[in-house]
């Protein structure tokens, strides 16, 4: 866990490490995970006309004032001018900060003046279904109320019937102009820009001076469009390619429109450029949530990008993926993501942008909000799962060999070569030191070349059975030979023979620990010098065994051995290496 912490992953639930090694699908957010979450306004349109630094000064003061209100009042961010510096400090979400920075530095907005000049009557916070937020205001010394909306460009445009030009005139949106504005939104989205629109409407006060707090949602006037660029994080494409090579499917779930979503997905490598937008790999949230259960089960494996999604859509996707047998990891940062994070096999919350609710619902916290760290967690998960398999293979070999030797000897002669104390000693050093030695293996890139094990694959594979049965068979053959012929071979008494069996058995496990380091590769010494703890544990185990045989003779029911007998024990045990190497030539499926 400490090593994972160094790799920007805080583990809240230990079992999640092993589960992550089995992950077959990762459902990821876009903003801040695949992208840098550092947004900047790069395009600005007034109706169908693009505004640049050259013609921005031509915007009429009334339109500029409306834009200041639209940005300064309909926001969850804030602008503060500290006493020590004339440069404003802007806080809020990345989107809010980008829009406020644009209004302050490019449009010359004074946030304090805007707030002092208006009274806010009602606020409608951002809604993940409507994809917009609004505010109802009244200017000081005026009776009329004004509605300001800000949100997803295509959704705001659908509510507008007019637009402001740069001279301040209100013009009706013709069908041709509407199509032109829609193409502008699509072109910005195709450049992976997040498109935000502003709209406005004035409502006259009703008779009796009553003010309705309901925001107008029809007949709006389009104030402007902005395109925000959020560049992809460095290394994301490489991380996505690594997941593909590892057999893990990546699904991007975002609130952006379908064109922006596809552009980012292509840039990150989740989609290929030649794939058609109409293909089933890209869907919108409203389309996905209207699928029947049968359609969802049929199409869910094909979906790789979901645009204009809601938290419910993410939850539904996780539930159906689990029904299809996938092991699902989900990233999320908002309070609304908590159900999906809880439902997933592995919930991954964001440490920087994530809310406390999201973090509490997750299993692992990604401290730098980076998708590359998600892939690092996947590598660690596979390492933990692989280390568990290594220990199981090693421990089963010990237990199978010990059980068969004592059983056969007891049935045939009525005596057991391994006493209760010796068996407890073997279990003590192999269950603790052996487990620690194999658990300290570091993750390697080779782990990402394997396919995920998924939900239904057995923990003990055919490869493991091949390895453990071959080693157990060798140990049983050698030790039973010593049991029945040891006295005549070495010319020793019964107690020395039993000591030889005990000593050989322990050193067979010591050398078999090297075999367990790699269950499939023939080179079991690769990277050995990097794992100093493994070498130290092997050394400690050997020293403890020498003390047990040579010094604790009464306690362990052993007898001291001479140099020749020690050489025979180690020579027999070291044969585990060539046997392990030869056995790996035997092909097995799985």
LOLOPA-595105 format. One line per 2 residues: number of its first residue (from 1); for each residue x negated, y, z of C-alpha. Coordinates in steps of 0.05 Angstrom, whole numbers, plus 5000, padded with zeros to 4 digits. Each point is the difference from the previous one (the first is absolute). Layout:
N
NUM> X Y Z  ...
END
This chain:
590
1> 5000 5000 5000  4943 5047 5015
3> 4969 4986 4932  5067 5012 4966
5> 5005 5066 5039  4933 5020 4969
7> 5033 4986 4932  5058 5048 5016
9> 5050 4947 5022  5029 5001 5071
11> 5031 4932 5015  5061 5006 5045
13> 5022 4927 4995  4944 4948 4996
15> 5038 4948 4961  5010 5050 4944
17> 4926 4991 4981  5011 4927 4982
19> 5067 5014 4966  4968 5053 4956
21> 4954 4946 4973  5061 4965 4972
23> 5031 5062 4969  5026 4991 4929
25> 5031 5069 4989  4984 5070 5024
27> 5054 5054 4996  4965 5067 5003
29> 5019 5073 5002  4971 5047 4950
31> 4988 5066 5035  4940 4999 5047
33> 4987 4926 4990  4985 4994 4925
35> 4991 5075 4994  4959 5049 5042
37> 5060 5036 5029  4967 5067 4982
39> 5052 5033 4956  4992 5063 4959
41> 5049 5037 4955  4970 4997 4930
43> 5061 5019 4957  5056 5051 5009
45> 5059 5010 4953  5056 5052 5001
47> 5055 4965 4961  4970 4976 4935
49> 4940 5048 5003  4933 4981 5029
51> 4970 5051 5048  4925 5009 5001
53> 4952 5049 5035  5007 5045 4939
55> 5076 5007 4998  5016 4988 5074
57> 4995 5075 5014  5059 5010 4951
59> 5050 4966 5047  5054 5049 5022
61> 4998 5020 5075  5071 4973 5014
63> 4979 4931 4973  4936 5003 5040
65> 5039 5017 5062  5046 4941 4989
67> 4941 4954 4991  4970 5026 5065
69> 5066 4984 5036  5004 4931 4966
71> 4931 4981 5024  4994 5038 5066
73> 5069 4983 5030  5013 4930 4972
75> 4939 4966 5029  4977 4958 5058
77> 4930 5030 4997  4975 5065 5030
79> 4953 5057 4983  4960 5032 5056
81> 4948 5055 4996  4950 4992 5058
83> 4969 5061 5034  4930 4977 4983
85> 5011 4994 4925  5041 5035 4947
87> 5009 4934 4962  5068 4968 5016
89> 5001 4931 5032  5052 4955 4967
91> 5026 4938 5033  5051 4947 4982
93> 5005 4939 4955  4953 4998 4940
95> 5058 5019 4953  5023 5058 5044
97> 4928 5025 5009  4988 4999 4925
99> 5064 5039 4985  4989 5050 5056
101> 4927 5011 4978  5023 5013 4929
103> 5053 5050 5023  4952 5036 5047
105> 4938 5003 4956  5030 5001 4930
107> 5067 5035 5010  4978 5046 5057
109> 5053 4976 5050  5000 5029 5070
111> 5033 4945 5042  5014 5045 5060
113> 5035 5054 4957  5042 4947 4965
115> 5024 4971 5067  5013 5068 5031
117> 5040 5023 4940  5050 4943 5002
119> 5044 4962 5049  5002 4924 4993
121> 5071 4975 5009  4994 4926 4986
123> 4945 4951 4981  5008 4934 4964
125> 4938 4958 5010  4969 4958 4946
127> 5042 4939 4984  4967 4939 4969
129> 5062 4984 4959  5014 5070 4974
131> 4925 5015 4995  5009 5072 5019
133> 5003 5049 5059  5040 5065 5004
135> 5011 5062 5041  5058 5050 5005
137> 4977 5071 5014  5026 5071 5004
139> 4956 5061 4988  5000 5053 5054
141> 5054 5053 4989  5035 4958 4946
143> 5064 4960 5006  4989 4950 4943
145> 4967 4933 5017  4949 4966 4956
147> 4984 4926 4991  4930 4977 4984
149> 4985 4928 4979  4933 4967 4990
151> 4987 4929 4978  4990 4949 4945
153> 5000 5039 4935  5047 4957 4959
155> 5051 4997 5057  4998 5075 5012
157> 5006 5013 4925  5063 4958 4997
159> 5033 5049 5049  4980 5062 4961
161> 5041 5035 4946  4956 5062 4994
163> 4927 5021 5006  4960 5063 5014
165> 4952 5025 4947  4939 5041 5019
167> 5037 5066 4990  5051 4981 5052
169> 5058 4986 4953  5045 4941 5014
171> 5010 4959 4938  5046 4941 4989
173> 4964 4934 4988  5019 4974 4931
175> 4998 4926 4984  4937 5013 4959
177> 4966 5038 5057  5020 4946 5050
179> 4968 4947 4956  4938 5044 4995
181> 4995 5008 5075  5010 4925 5009
183> 4943 4988 4951  4957 5049 5041
185> 5014 4959 5063  4983 4935 4963
187> 4936 5029 4972  4978 5023 5069
189> 5017 4932 5029  4961 4965 4944
191> 4939 5039 5024  5013 4970 5070
193> 5026 5065 5028  5053 5002 5054
195> 5056 5045 4973  5037 5046 5048
197> 5056 5048 4980  5031 5060 5035
199> 5072 5022 4991  5042 5057 5027
201> 5072 5023 5006  5034 5061 5030
203> 5067 4990 5035  5045 5059 5017
205> 5028 5004 5070  5072 4975 5005
207> 5057 5043 5027  4999 5005 5075
209> 4924 5001 5003  4996 4925 5008
211> 4935 4967 4980  5002 4927 4977
213> 4937 4963 5018  5007 4952 4941
215> 4945 5010 4948  5023 5008 4928
217> 4981 4941 4956  5027 5020 4932
219> 4992 5057 4952  4930 5015 5025
221> 4948 5044 4966  4933 4969 4987
223> 4944 5042 5031  4939 4962 4977
225> 4962 4934 4994  4932 4983 5030
227> 4955 4941 4986  4956 4975 5057
229> 4939 4959 4986  4979 4947 5051
231> 4937 4965 4972  4989 4926 5010
233> 4952 4980 5055  4930 4980 4977
235> 4993 4924 4999  5075 4986 4996
237> 4997 4969 4931  4943 4955 5022
239> 5040 4979 5061  5062 4985 4958
241> 4957 4959 4952  4971 4962 5060
243> 5071 4983 5023  5019 4976 4931
245> 4939 4956 4997  5019 4972 5069
247> 5069 4982 4974  5035 5053 5042
249> 5056 5039 4966  5003 5076 5011
251> 5067 5035 4999  5002 5076 5004
253> 5062 5029 5033  5007 5076 4995
255> 5051 5056 5004  4972 5034 4937
257> 5036 4996 4934  4989 4942 4953
259> 4952 5038 4953  4955 5023 5057
261> 5002 4931 5031  4980 4966 4936
263> 4943 5050 4986  4971 4989 5069
265> 5009 4924 4994  4962 5000 4934
267> 4945 5044 5030  4993 4953 5060
269> 5001 4937 4957  5066 4973 5027
271> 5030 5006 4930  4966 4993 4933
273> 5006 5060 4952  5032 4959 4945
275> 5058 4977 5045  5066 5031 4979
277> 5038 5044 5050  5063 4961 4985
279> 4967 4935 5021  5026 4967 5063
281> 4935 5015 5036  5023 5072 5012
283> 5068 5013 5033  5033 5057 5037
285> 5028 4993 5070  5072 5011 4980
287> 4994 4946 4947  4966 4951 5049
289> 5052 5010 5055  5056 4986 4951
291> 4972 4932 4980  5041 4940 5023
293> 4964 4951 5046  4990 4952 4942
295> 4972 5055 4955  4953 5023 5056
297> 4973 4930 5011  4989 4992 4925
299> 4966 5067 4987  4963 5016 5065
301> 4935 4965 4980  4997 5041 4936
303> 5008 5068 5034  4934 5035 5011
305> 5022 5073 5007  5062 5027 5033
307> 5014 5075 4991  5050 5045 5035
309> 5004 4948 5055  5030 5007 5070
311> 4976 4965 5063  5059 4952 4992
313> 4973 4979 4932  4933 4984 5032
315> 5034 4959 5054  5042 4962 4948
317> 4938 4985 4958  4963 4971 5061
319> 5060 4957 5018  5008 4970 4931
321> 4925 4989 4991  4999 4961 5065
323> 5060 4959 4976  4959 4981 4939
325> 4944 4974 5044  4952 5059 4996
327> 4958 5023 5058  5012 5075 4998
329> 4957 5058 5025  5032 5069 5000
331> 4969 5069 5009  5041 5057 5028
333> 4992 5066 5036  5070 5028 5013
335> 5051 4986 5054  5047 4973 4946
337> 4947 4949 4981  5005 4966 5069
339> 5052 4947 4980  4957 4978 4940
341> 4937 4999 5043  5035 4958 5052
343> 5030 4953 4949  4935 4987 4962
345> 4953 4944 5019  4946 5053 5008
347> 5019 5073 5013  4945 5050 4983
349> 5012 5071 5025  4959 5062 4983
351> 4956 5029 5055  4998 5072 4975
353> 5068 5014 4969  5037 4944 5036
355> 5052 5016 5052  4998 4968 5069
357> 5063 4960 4983  4965 4971 4939
359> 4938 4983 5039  5040 4966 5056
361> 5036 4958 4947  4936 4978 4966
363> 4950 4945 5012  4938 5036 4974
365> 4986 5075 4996  4959 5023 4940
367> 4960 5056 5031  4979 5036 4936
369> 5067 4990 4961  4959 4970 4943
371> 5022 4942 4956  4928 4977 4997
373> 5004 4987 5076  5063 4958 4987
375> 4958 4956 4955  4946 4997 5054
377> 5053 4975 5049  5019 4947 4948
379> 4928 4978 4996  4994 4997 5076
381> 5066 4961 5003  4974 4948 4952
383> 4936 4996 5040  5038 4987 5065
385> 5044 4948 4966  4939 4967 4969
387> 4963 4999 5067  5060 4967 5033
389> 4998 4946 4946  4925 4991 5010
391> 5009 4990 5075  5058 4952 4990
393> 4959 4958 4952  4941 5000 5048
395> 5042 4984 5062  5040 4944 4966
397> 4934 4967 4979  4977 5001 5073
399> 5066 4972 5027  5010 4947 4946
401> 4929 4973 5009  5003 5000 5076
403> 5068 4967 5002  4982 4944 4951
405> 4933 4985 5032  5028 4994 5071
407> 5062 4962 4977  4961 4948 4959
409> 4948 4991 5054  5053 4993 5055
411> 5040 4949 4960  4939 4958 4980
413> 4958 5001 5064  5042 5032 5054
415> 4949 5056 5009  4998 5070 4971
417> 4934 5032 4978  5024 5072 5013
419> 5019 5013 5072  5055 5048 5022
421> 4947 5051 5022  4964 4995 4933
423> 5066 5009 4961  5017 5060 5043
425> 4931 5028 4986  5009 4990 4925
427> 5067 5035 5002  4973 5056 5043
429> 4943 5018 4954  5036 4985 4934
431> 5066 5034 5018  4968 5063 5026
433> 4931 5009 4970  5019 4964 4935
435> 5062 5043 4992  4961 5064 5014
437> 4946 4981 4950  5049 4988 4943
439> 5045 5059 5019  4942 5049 4990
441> 4994 4988 4925  5007 5066 4963
443> 5048 5011 4941  4969 4990 4931
445> 5021 5021 4930  5008 4926 4983
447> 5062 4998 5044  5034 5048 4951
449> 4989 4951 4942  5049 4950 5030
451> 5075 5000 4990  5043 5017 5062
453> 5023 4941 5041  5071 5026 5006
455> 5054 4977 5048  5005 4926 4984
457> 4927 4977 4991  4975 4952 5054
459> 4949 5027 5049  4957 4937 4993
461> 4985 4994 4925  4976 4940 4960
463> 4931 5030 4998  4999 5001 5076
465> 5024 4928 5004  4944 4979 4952
467> 4947 5035 5041  5023 4979 5069
469> 5014 4927 4982  4932 4992 4966
471> 4963 5028 5060  5042 4962 5050
473> 4990 4936 4961  4924 5010 5000
475> 4999 5015 5074  5045 4941 5017
477> 4956 4952 4958  4935 5024 5031
479> 5025 5002 5071  5034 4932 4997
481> 4936 4971 4972  4963 5029 5060
483> 5054 4973 5046  4994 4928 4976
485> 4928 4998 4974  4966 5058 5036
487> 4967 4959 5054  4966 4953 4951
489> 4982 5056 4951  4966 5044 5052
491> 4983 4946 5051  5033 5038 5058
493> 5048 4986 5056  5075 5016 5002
495> 4993 5068 5033  4949 5026 4949
497> 5043 4973 4943  5060 5038 5026
499> 4957 5063 5007  4978 4992 4928
501> 5072 4995 4977  5020 5062 5041
503> 4940 5040 4976  5008 4980 4927
505> 5074 5016 5003  4988 5071 5027
507> 4945 5015 4950  5045 4974 4943
509> 5050 5055 5020  4945 5052 5004
511> 4977 4986 4928  5072 4992 4976
513> 5012 5072 5023  4956 5021 4942
515> 5043 4958 4952  5063 5033 5028
517> 4973 5070 4981  5022 4987 4928
519> 5053 4949 4985  4991 5001 4924
521> 4932 5029 4981  4940 4954 5001
523> 4952 5053 5026  5018 5002 5074
525> 4941 5044 5018  5021 5061 4958
527> 5004 5062 5045  4978 4960 5060
529> 4947 5050 5022  5052 5056 5000
531> 5038 4964 5055  4953 5005 5058
533> 5054 4980 5050  5011 4933 4964
535> 4926 4984 5004  4998 5021 5073
537> 5059 4955 5018  4969 4940 4964
539> 4936 5012 5039  5037 5006 5066
541> 5040 4936 4986  4935 4962 4985
543> 4966 5025 5063  5061 4982 5043
545> 5001 4930 4971  4926 4991 5015
547> 5013 5022 5072  5059 4952 5005
549> 4959 4940 4976  4933 5014 5033
551> 5018 5035 5065  5072 4984 5019
553> 4993 4925 4993  5040 4983 5062
555> 5057 5048 4984  5006 4979 4927
557> 4984 4926 5009  4941 5006 4952
559> 4927 4978 5000  4941 5040 4976
561> 4978 4985 4929  4930 4998 4971
563> 4977 5039 4938  5014 4943 4953
565> 5071 4993 5025  5011 5075 4995
567> 4974 4999 4928  5048 4942 4983
569> 5060 5038 5028  4984 5063 4961
571> 4981 4962 4937  5067 4963 5000
573> 5038 5065 5014  4965 5040 4946
575> 5025 4951 4948  5067 5036 5007
577> 4971 5053 4952  4986 4956 4939
579> 5065 4962 5012  5039 5065 5002
581> 4965 5023 4936  5015 4935 4962
583> 5073 4998 5023  5013 5068 4969
585> 4989 4969 4932  5065 4960 5010
587> 5054 5041 4966  5065 5013 5037
589> 5061 5041 4981  5019 5056 5047
END
